[in-house]
Amino acid sequence: MNLLSNALKFTAEGHVALNVCRRNDSQGNPHLVFAISDSGIGISDQALTQLFESFAQSAAQRLGRTFPPLSGAQLSHLLSHDWPGNVRELANVAERQVLGLDEPVQGIDPGQSLAAQQEAFEAQCLRAALTRHKGDVKAVLEELQLPRRTFNEKMQRHGLTREMFVPE
């Protein structure tokens, strides 16, 4: 009821909706599920960016990774997205950023076979790991949990070399 009260308190104009549905759990026991949505007051760009960065830093610490700064395109997408009070979605986007999964897979066109899409995804994963580790093959092998021989075959198949990722 507190969520409904807050939604009404902060929605001077617009709408507040309460949806109630009955669902069964895995054992068949019935439960009521309450969902509240509102048009709300929104969140400023600055507050949204700070909240995103907070989620990303928390995810980076939890996952033992660094938080890469947002590119201009990523920041633009973040600020232009309609976040209808969905903080969990924002936290998930921040975690995907930390994991390097925020970018669309390069080289995938609609209508490609599954095999072709998997190849493009595999190549992107290799490139991302090699970039993160600055060409350190041992670190990439450990991160991707690949045997060296499999890694070498994949590198050759995708036309990649270690030198492409070692900073000058």
PyMOL CGO cylinders between C-alpha atoms (Angstrom):
from pymol import cmd
from pymol.cgo import CYLINDER

trace = [
    CYLINDER, 0.00, 0.00, 0.00, 2.99, 2.29, 0.59, 0.3, 1, 1, 1, 1, 1, 1,
    CYLINDER, 2.99, 2.29, 0.59, 3.91, 2.11, -3.12, 0.3, 1, 1, 1, 1, 1, 1,
    CYLINDER, 3.91, 2.11, -3.12, 0.36, 3.03, -4.11, 0.3, 1, 1, 1, 1, 1, 1,
    CYLINDER, 0.36, 3.03, -4.11, 0.36, 5.90, -1.62, 0.3, 1, 1, 1, 1, 1, 1,
    CYLINDER, 0.36, 5.90, -1.62, 3.67, 7.25, -2.99, 0.3, 1, 1, 1, 1, 1, 1,
    CYLINDER, 3.67, 7.25, -2.99, 2.44, 6.91, -6.58, 0.3, 1, 1, 1, 1, 1, 1,
    CYLINDER, 2.44, 6.91, -6.58, -0.64, 8.98, -5.73, 0.3, 1, 1, 1, 1, 1, 1,
    CYLINDER, -0.64, 8.98, -5.73, 1.39, 11.54, -3.74, 0.3, 1, 1, 1, 1, 1, 1,
    CYLINDER, 1.39, 11.54, -3.74, 3.87, 12.20, -6.59, 0.3, 1, 1, 1, 1, 1, 1,
    CYLINDER, 3.87, 12.20, -6.59, 1.45, 12.10, -9.50, 0.3, 1, 1, 1, 1, 1, 1,
    CYLINDER, 1.45, 12.10, -9.50, -0.37, 15.43, -9.51, 0.3, 1, 1, 1, 1, 1, 1,
    CYLINDER, -0.37, 15.43, -9.51, -1.18, 15.00, -13.20, 0.3, 1, 1, 1, 1, 1, 1,
    CYLINDER, -1.18, 15.00, -13.20, -1.34, 11.88, -15.31, 0.3, 1, 1, 1, 1, 1, 1,
    CYLINDER, -1.34, 11.88, -15.31, -2.40, 8.48, -14.08, 0.3, 1, 1, 1, 1, 1, 1,
    CYLINDER, -2.40, 8.48, -14.08, -1.89, 5.84, -11.43, 0.3, 1, 1, 1, 1, 1, 1,
    CYLINDER, -1.89, 5.84, -11.43, -2.92, 2.26, -12.20, 0.3, 1, 1, 1, 1, 1, 1,
    CYLINDER, -2.92, 2.26, -12.20, -3.18, -0.71, -9.86, 0.3, 1, 1, 1, 1, 1, 1,
    CYLINDER, -3.18, -0.71, -9.86, -3.34, -4.13, -11.51, 0.3, 1, 1, 1, 1, 1, 1,
    CYLINDER, -3.34, -4.13, -11.51, -4.05, -7.24, -9.49, 0.3, 1, 1, 1, 1, 1, 1,
    CYLINDER, -4.05, -7.24, -9.49, -3.84, -10.72, -10.90, 0.3, 1, 1, 1, 1, 1, 1,
    CYLINDER, -3.84, -10.72, -10.90, -3.87, -14.23, -9.52, 0.3, 1, 1, 1, 1, 1, 1,
    CYLINDER, -3.87, -14.23, -9.52, -0.95, -16.52, -10.36, 0.3, 1, 1, 1, 1, 1, 1,
    CYLINDER, -0.95, -16.52, -10.36, -0.03, -20.00, -9.25, 0.3, 1, 1, 1, 1, 1, 1,
    CYLINDER, -0.03, -20.00, -9.25, 3.45, -20.81, -8.03, 0.3, 1, 1, 1, 1, 1, 1,
    CYLINDER, 3.45, -20.81, -8.03, 5.39, -23.91, -9.14, 0.3, 1, 1, 1, 1, 1, 1,
    CYLINDER, 5.39, -23.91, -9.14, 3.46, -26.07, -6.64, 0.3, 1, 1, 1, 1, 1, 1,
    CYLINDER, 3.46, -26.07, -6.64, 0.10, -24.76, -7.87, 0.3, 1, 1, 1, 1, 1, 1,
    CYLINDER, 0.10, -24.76, -7.87, -0.55, -22.53, -4.85, 0.3, 1, 1, 1, 1, 1, 1,
    CYLINDER, -0.55, -22.53, -4.85, -2.45, -19.34, -5.76, 0.3, 1, 1, 1, 1, 1, 1,
    CYLINDER, -2.45, -19.34, -5.76, -0.92, -15.90, -5.06, 0.3, 1, 1, 1, 1, 1, 1,
    CYLINDER, -0.92, -15.90, -5.06, -2.05, -12.36, -5.74, 0.3, 1, 1, 1, 1, 1, 1,
    CYLINDER, -2.05, -12.36, -5.74, 0.36, -10.17, -7.70, 0.3, 1, 1, 1, 1, 1, 1,
    CYLINDER, 0.36, -10.17, -7.70, 0.04, -6.39, -7.40, 0.3, 1, 1, 1, 1, 1, 1,
    CYLINDER, 0.04, -6.39, -7.40, 1.53, -4.11, -10.06, 0.3, 1, 1, 1, 1, 1, 1,
    CYLINDER, 1.53, -4.11, -10.06, 1.46, -0.33, -9.75, 0.3, 1, 1, 1, 1, 1, 1,
    CYLINDER, 1.46, -0.33, -9.75, 2.32, 2.03, -12.59, 0.3, 1, 1, 1, 1, 1, 1,
    CYLINDER, 2.32, 2.03, -12.59, 2.18, 5.81, -12.78, 0.3, 1, 1, 1, 1, 1, 1,
    CYLINDER, 2.18, 5.81, -12.78, 3.17, 8.66, -15.04, 0.3, 1, 1, 1, 1, 1, 1,
    CYLINDER, 3.17, 8.66, -15.04, 4.99, 10.22, -12.05, 0.3, 1, 1, 1, 1, 1, 1,
    CYLINDER, 4.99, 10.22, -12.05, 7.26, 13.25, -11.91, 0.3, 1, 1, 1, 1, 1, 1,
    CYLINDER, 7.26, 13.25, -11.91, 10.13, 11.60, -13.74, 0.3, 1, 1, 1, 1, 1, 1,
    CYLINDER, 10.13, 11.60, -13.74, 13.80, 12.00, -12.93, 0.3, 1, 1, 1, 1, 1, 1,
    CYLINDER, 13.80, 12.00, -12.93, 16.26, 14.67, -13.99, 0.3, 1, 1, 1, 1, 1, 1,
    CYLINDER, 16.26, 14.67, -13.99, 19.07, 13.81, -16.41, 0.3, 1, 1, 1, 1, 1, 1,
    CYLINDER, 19.07, 13.81, -16.41, 21.65, 14.50, -13.71, 0.3, 1, 1, 1, 1, 1, 1,
    CYLINDER, 21.65, 14.50, -13.71, 19.89, 12.30, -11.14, 0.3, 1, 1, 1, 1, 1, 1,
    CYLINDER, 19.89, 12.30, -11.14, 19.45, 9.53, -13.73, 0.3, 1, 1, 1, 1, 1, 1,
    CYLINDER, 19.45, 9.53, -13.73, 23.14, 9.63, -14.65, 0.3, 1, 1, 1, 1, 1, 1,
    CYLINDER, 23.14, 9.63, -14.65, 24.19, 9.57, -10.97, 0.3, 1, 1, 1, 1, 1, 1,
    CYLINDER, 24.19, 9.57, -10.97, 21.86, 6.65, -10.25, 0.3, 1, 1, 1, 1, 1, 1,
    CYLINDER, 21.86, 6.65, -10.25, 23.17, 4.75, -13.28, 0.3, 1, 1, 1, 1, 1, 1,
    CYLINDER, 23.17, 4.75, -13.28, 26.78, 5.35, -12.24, 0.3, 1, 1, 1, 1, 1, 1,
    CYLINDER, 26.78, 5.35, -12.24, 26.00, 4.20, -8.71, 0.3, 1, 1, 1, 1, 1, 1,
    CYLINDER, 26.00, 4.20, -8.71, 24.47, 0.96, -10.03, 0.3, 1, 1, 1, 1, 1, 1,
    CYLINDER, 24.47, 0.96, -10.03, 27.40, 0.44, -12.41, 0.3, 1, 1, 1, 1, 1, 1,
    CYLINDER, 27.40, 0.44, -12.41, 30.02, 1.00, -9.69, 0.3, 1, 1, 1, 1, 1, 1,
    CYLINDER, 30.02, 1.00, -9.69, 28.20, -1.42, -7.39, 0.3, 1, 1, 1, 1, 1, 1,
    CYLINDER, 28.20, -1.42, -7.39, 28.02, -4.05, -10.15, 0.3, 1, 1, 1, 1, 1, 1,
    CYLINDER, 28.02, -4.05, -10.15, 31.70, -3.52, -11.02, 0.3, 1, 1, 1, 1, 1, 1,
    CYLINDER, 31.70, -3.52, -11.02, 32.73, -4.06, -7.41, 0.3, 1, 1, 1, 1, 1, 1,
    CYLINDER, 32.73, -4.06, -7.41, 30.49, -7.13, -7.05, 0.3, 1, 1, 1, 1, 1, 1,
    CYLINDER, 30.49, -7.13, -7.05, 31.76, -8.64, -10.32, 0.3, 1, 1, 1, 1, 1, 1,
    CYLINDER, 31.76, -8.64, -10.32, 35.42, -7.70, -9.83, 0.3, 1, 1, 1, 1, 1, 1,
    CYLINDER, 35.42, -7.70, -9.83, 35.50, -5.55, -12.97, 0.3, 1, 1, 1, 1, 1, 1,
    CYLINDER, 35.50, -5.55, -12.97, 36.15, -1.95, -13.85, 0.3, 1, 1, 1, 1, 1, 1,
    CYLINDER, 36.15, -1.95, -13.85, 33.36, 0.40, -14.84, 0.3, 1, 1, 1, 1, 1, 1,
    CYLINDER, 33.36, 0.40, -14.84, 34.04, 1.66, -18.36, 0.3, 1, 1, 1, 1, 1, 1,
    CYLINDER, 34.04, 1.66, -18.36, 32.90, 5.25, -18.91, 0.3, 1, 1, 1, 1, 1, 1,
    CYLINDER, 32.90, 5.25, -18.91, 29.83, 5.74, -21.07, 0.3, 1, 1, 1, 1, 1, 1,
    CYLINDER, 29.83, 5.74, -21.07, 30.36, 6.76, -24.68, 0.3, 1, 1, 1, 1, 1, 1,
    CYLINDER, 30.36, 6.76, -24.68, 28.42, 9.72, -26.04, 0.3, 1, 1, 1, 1, 1, 1,
    CYLINDER, 28.42, 9.72, -26.04, 26.02, 7.38, -27.85, 0.3, 1, 1, 1, 1, 1, 1,
    CYLINDER, 26.02, 7.38, -27.85, 25.46, 5.33, -24.70, 0.3, 1, 1, 1, 1, 1, 1,
    CYLINDER, 25.46, 5.33, -24.70, 24.80, 8.43, -22.60, 0.3, 1, 1, 1, 1, 1, 1,
    CYLINDER, 24.80, 8.43, -22.60, 22.42, 9.75, -25.24, 0.3, 1, 1, 1, 1, 1, 1,
    CYLINDER, 22.42, 9.75, -25.24, 20.54, 6.43, -25.26, 0.3, 1, 1, 1, 1, 1, 1,
    CYLINDER, 20.54, 6.43, -25.26, 20.42, 6.40, -21.45, 0.3, 1, 1, 1, 1, 1, 1,
    CYLINDER, 20.42, 6.40, -21.45, 18.97, 9.90, -21.28, 0.3, 1, 1, 1, 1, 1, 1,
    CYLINDER, 18.97, 9.90, -21.28, 16.52, 9.47, -24.17, 0.3, 1, 1, 1, 1, 1, 1,
    CYLINDER, 16.52, 9.47, -24.17, 15.09, 6.16, -22.93, 0.3, 1, 1, 1, 1, 1, 1,
    CYLINDER, 15.09, 6.16, -22.93, 11.69, 6.37, -21.24, 0.3, 1, 1, 1, 1, 1, 1,
    CYLINDER, 11.69, 6.37, -21.24, 12.35, 5.03, -17.74, 0.3, 1, 1, 1, 1, 1, 1,
    CYLINDER, 12.35, 5.03, -17.74, 8.82, 4.68, -16.41, 0.3, 1, 1, 1, 1, 1, 1,
    CYLINDER, 8.82, 4.68, -16.41, 9.92, 4.41, -12.79, 0.3, 1, 1, 1, 1, 1, 1,
    CYLINDER, 9.92, 4.41, -12.79, 11.67, 1.13, -13.55, 0.3, 1, 1, 1, 1, 1, 1,
    CYLINDER, 11.67, 1.13, -13.55, 14.77, 1.25, -11.37, 0.3, 1, 1, 1, 1, 1, 1,
    CYLINDER, 14.77, 1.25, -11.37, 15.39, -2.49, -11.78, 0.3, 1, 1, 1, 1, 1, 1,
    CYLINDER, 15.39, -2.49, -11.78, 15.70, -2.03, -15.55, 0.3, 1, 1, 1, 1, 1, 1,
    CYLINDER, 15.70, -2.03, -15.55, 18.20, 0.78, -15.03, 0.3, 1, 1, 1, 1, 1, 1,
    CYLINDER, 18.20, 0.78, -15.03, 20.25, -1.43, -12.66, 0.3, 1, 1, 1, 1, 1, 1,
    CYLINDER, 20.25, -1.43, -12.66, 20.22, -4.25, -15.25, 0.3, 1, 1, 1, 1, 1, 1,
    CYLINDER, 20.22, -4.25, -15.25, 21.42, -1.88, -17.98, 0.3, 1, 1, 1, 1, 1, 1,
    CYLINDER, 21.42, -1.88, -17.98, 24.24, -0.70, -15.69, 0.3, 1, 1, 1, 1, 1, 1,
    CYLINDER, 24.24, -0.70, -15.69, 25.29, -4.29, -15.00, 0.3, 1, 1, 1, 1, 1, 1,
    CYLINDER, 25.29, -4.29, -15.00, 25.26, -5.10, -18.73, 0.3, 1, 1, 1, 1, 1, 1,
    CYLINDER, 25.26, -5.10, -18.73, 27.51, -2.07, -19.29, 0.3, 1, 1, 1, 1, 1, 1,
    CYLINDER, 27.51, -2.07, -19.29, 29.98, -3.36, -16.71, 0.3, 1, 1, 1, 1, 1, 1,
    CYLINDER, 29.98, -3.36, -16.71, 29.93, -6.81, -18.32, 0.3, 1, 1, 1, 1, 1, 1,
    CYLINDER, 29.93, -6.81, -18.32, 30.51, -5.32, -21.77, 0.3, 1, 1, 1, 1, 1, 1,
    CYLINDER, 30.51, -5.32, -21.77, 27.16, -6.55, -23.06, 0.3, 1, 1, 1, 1, 1, 1,
    CYLINDER, 27.16, -6.55, -23.06, 25.62, -3.17, -23.79, 0.3, 1, 1, 1, 1, 1, 1,
    CYLINDER, 25.62, -3.17, -23.79, 26.75, -2.86, -27.38, 0.3, 1, 1, 1, 1, 1, 1,
    CYLINDER, 26.75, -2.86, -27.38, 24.76, -4.44, -30.20, 0.3, 1, 1, 1, 1, 1, 1,
    CYLINDER, 24.76, -4.44, -30.20, 26.58, -7.33, -31.81, 0.3, 1, 1, 1, 1, 1, 1,
    CYLINDER, 26.58, -7.33, -31.81, 28.49, -6.09, -34.83, 0.3, 1, 1, 1, 1, 1, 1,
    CYLINDER, 28.49, -6.09, -34.83, 28.03, -7.91, -38.11, 0.3, 1, 1, 1, 1, 1, 1,
    CYLINDER, 28.03, -7.91, -38.11, 24.58, -9.35, -37.45, 0.3, 1, 1, 1, 1, 1, 1,
    CYLINDER, 24.58, -9.35, -37.45, 21.98, -8.56, -40.05, 0.3, 1, 1, 1, 1, 1, 1,
    CYLINDER, 21.98, -8.56, -40.05, 18.32, -9.51, -39.80, 0.3, 1, 1, 1, 1, 1, 1,
    CYLINDER, 18.32, -9.51, -39.80, 17.67, -12.76, -41.60, 0.3, 1, 1, 1, 1, 1, 1,
    CYLINDER, 17.67, -12.76, -41.60, 21.10, -14.28, -40.95, 0.3, 1, 1, 1, 1, 1, 1,
    CYLINDER, 21.10, -14.28, -40.95, 21.21, -17.91, -39.93, 0.3, 1, 1, 1, 1, 1, 1,
    CYLINDER, 21.21, -17.91, -39.93, 21.73, -18.80, -36.29, 0.3, 1, 1, 1, 1, 1, 1,
    CYLINDER, 21.73, -18.80, -36.29, 25.20, -20.10, -37.14, 0.3, 1, 1, 1, 1, 1, 1,
    CYLINDER, 25.20, -20.10, -37.14, 26.17, -16.77, -38.73, 0.3, 1, 1, 1, 1, 1, 1,
    CYLINDER, 26.17, -16.77, -38.73, 24.82, -14.84, -35.73, 0.3, 1, 1, 1, 1, 1, 1,
    CYLINDER, 24.82, -14.84, -35.73, 26.75, -17.07, -33.34, 0.3, 1, 1, 1, 1, 1, 1,
    CYLINDER, 26.75, -17.07, -33.34, 29.95, -16.50, -35.33, 0.3, 1, 1, 1, 1, 1, 1,
    CYLINDER, 29.95, -16.50, -35.33, 29.47, -12.72, -35.17, 0.3, 1, 1, 1, 1, 1, 1,
    CYLINDER, 29.47, -12.72, -35.17, 28.77, -12.88, -31.44, 0.3, 1, 1, 1, 1, 1, 1,
    CYLINDER, 28.77, -12.88, -31.44, 31.81, -15.08, -30.82, 0.3, 1, 1, 1, 1, 1, 1,
    CYLINDER, 31.81, -15.08, -30.82, 34.04, -12.65, -32.72, 0.3, 1, 1, 1, 1, 1, 1,
    CYLINDER, 34.04, -12.65, -32.72, 32.69, -9.72, -30.71, 0.3, 1, 1, 1, 1, 1, 1,
    CYLINDER, 32.69, -9.72, -30.71, 33.31, -11.59, -27.42, 0.3, 1, 1, 1, 1, 1, 1,
    CYLINDER, 33.31, -11.59, -27.42, 36.90, -12.29, -28.47, 0.3, 1, 1, 1, 1, 1, 1,
    CYLINDER, 36.90, -12.29, -28.47, 37.49, -8.67, -29.50, 0.3, 1, 1, 1, 1, 1, 1,
    CYLINDER, 37.49, -8.67, -29.50, 35.99, -7.35, -26.24, 0.3, 1, 1, 1, 1, 1, 1,
    CYLINDER, 35.99, -7.35, -26.24, 38.09, -9.65, -24.04, 0.3, 1, 1, 1, 1, 1, 1,
    CYLINDER, 38.09, -9.65, -24.04, 41.27, -8.91, -26.00, 0.3, 1, 1, 1, 1, 1, 1,
    CYLINDER, 41.27, -8.91, -26.00, 40.59, -5.18, -25.74, 0.3, 1, 1, 1, 1, 1, 1,
    CYLINDER, 40.59, -5.18, -25.74, 39.88, -5.38, -21.99, 0.3, 1, 1, 1, 1, 1, 1,
    CYLINDER, 39.88, -5.38, -21.99, 43.09, -7.32, -21.39, 0.3, 1, 1, 1, 1, 1, 1,
    CYLINDER, 43.09, -7.32, -21.39, 45.17, -5.33, -23.91, 0.3, 1, 1, 1, 1, 1, 1,
    CYLINDER, 45.17, -5.33, -23.91, 46.12, -8.46, -25.86, 0.3, 1, 1, 1, 1, 1, 1,
    CYLINDER, 46.12, -8.46, -25.86, 47.14, -10.48, -22.78, 0.3, 1, 1, 1, 1, 1, 1,
    CYLINDER, 47.14, -10.48, -22.78, 46.28, -13.96, -24.10, 0.3, 1, 1, 1, 1, 1, 1,
    CYLINDER, 46.28, -13.96, -24.10, 46.64, -15.69, -20.74, 0.3, 1, 1, 1, 1, 1, 1,
    CYLINDER, 46.64, -15.69, -20.74, 44.11, -13.32, -19.15, 0.3, 1, 1, 1, 1, 1, 1,
    CYLINDER, 44.11, -13.32, -19.15, 41.71, -13.79, -22.08, 0.3, 1, 1, 1, 1, 1, 1,
    CYLINDER, 41.71, -13.79, -22.08, 42.00, -17.58, -21.86, 0.3, 1, 1, 1, 1, 1, 1,
    CYLINDER, 42.00, -17.58, -21.86, 41.20, -17.40, -18.16, 0.3, 1, 1, 1, 1, 1, 1,
    CYLINDER, 41.20, -17.40, -18.16, 38.26, -15.01, -18.59, 0.3, 1, 1, 1, 1, 1, 1,
    CYLINDER, 38.26, -15.01, -18.59, 36.68, -16.92, -21.48, 0.3, 1, 1, 1, 1, 1, 1,
    CYLINDER, 36.68, -16.92, -21.48, 37.62, -20.30, -19.99, 0.3, 1, 1, 1, 1, 1, 1,
    CYLINDER, 37.62, -20.30, -19.99, 39.09, -21.51, -23.28, 0.3, 1, 1, 1, 1, 1, 1,
    CYLINDER, 39.09, -21.51, -23.28, 41.91, -23.94, -23.97, 0.3, 1, 1, 1, 1, 1, 1,
    CYLINDER, 41.91, -23.94, -23.97, 44.76, -22.30, -25.89, 0.3, 1, 1, 1, 1, 1, 1,
    CYLINDER, 44.76, -22.30, -25.89, 44.25, -24.47, -28.98, 0.3, 1, 1, 1, 1, 1, 1,
    CYLINDER, 44.25, -24.47, -28.98, 40.54, -23.59, -29.21, 0.3, 1, 1, 1, 1, 1, 1,
    CYLINDER, 40.54, -23.59, -29.21, 41.39, -19.91, -28.69, 0.3, 1, 1, 1, 1, 1, 1,
    CYLINDER, 41.39, -19.91, -28.69, 44.00, -20.00, -31.48, 0.3, 1, 1, 1, 1, 1, 1,
    CYLINDER, 44.00, -20.00, -31.48, 41.53, -21.67, -33.87, 0.3, 1, 1, 1, 1, 1, 1,
    CYLINDER, 41.53, -21.67, -33.87, 38.88, -19.05, -33.12, 0.3, 1, 1, 1, 1, 1, 1,
    CYLINDER, 38.88, -19.05, -33.12, 41.37, -16.20, -33.54, 0.3, 1, 1, 1, 1, 1, 1,
    CYLINDER, 41.37, -16.20, -33.54, 42.42, -17.55, -36.93, 0.3, 1, 1, 1, 1, 1, 1,
    CYLINDER, 42.42, -17.55, -36.93, 38.83, -18.14, -38.06, 0.3, 1, 1, 1, 1, 1, 1,
    CYLINDER, 38.83, -18.14, -38.06, 37.89, -14.55, -37.19, 0.3, 1, 1, 1, 1, 1, 1,
    CYLINDER, 37.89, -14.55, -37.19, 41.06, -13.02, -38.65, 0.3, 1, 1, 1, 1, 1, 1,
    CYLINDER, 41.06, -13.02, -38.65, 42.25, -11.70, -35.29, 0.3, 1, 1, 1, 1, 1, 1,
    CYLINDER, 42.25, -11.70, -35.29, 45.79, -11.38, -33.99, 0.3, 1, 1, 1, 1, 1, 1,
    CYLINDER, 45.79, -11.38, -33.99, 47.03, -10.52, -30.52, 0.3, 1, 1, 1, 1, 1, 1,
    CYLINDER, 47.03, -10.52, -30.52, 49.01, -7.59, -31.90, 0.3, 1, 1, 1, 1, 1, 1,
    CYLINDER, 49.01, -7.59, -31.90, 45.78, -5.87, -32.96, 0.3, 1, 1, 1, 1, 1, 1,
    CYLINDER, 45.78, -5.87, -32.96, 44.95, -5.34, -29.26, 0.3, 1, 1, 1, 1, 1, 1,
    CYLINDER, 44.95, -5.34, -29.26, 48.32, -4.54, -27.70, 0.3, 1, 1, 1, 1, 1, 1,
    CYLINDER, 48.32, -4.54, -27.70, 48.62, -0.80, -27.04, 0.3, 1, 1, 1, 1, 1, 1,
    CYLINDER, 48.62, -0.80, -27.04, 51.52, 0.91, -28.76, 0.3, 1, 1, 1, 1, 1, 1,
]
cmd.load_cgo(trace, "trace")
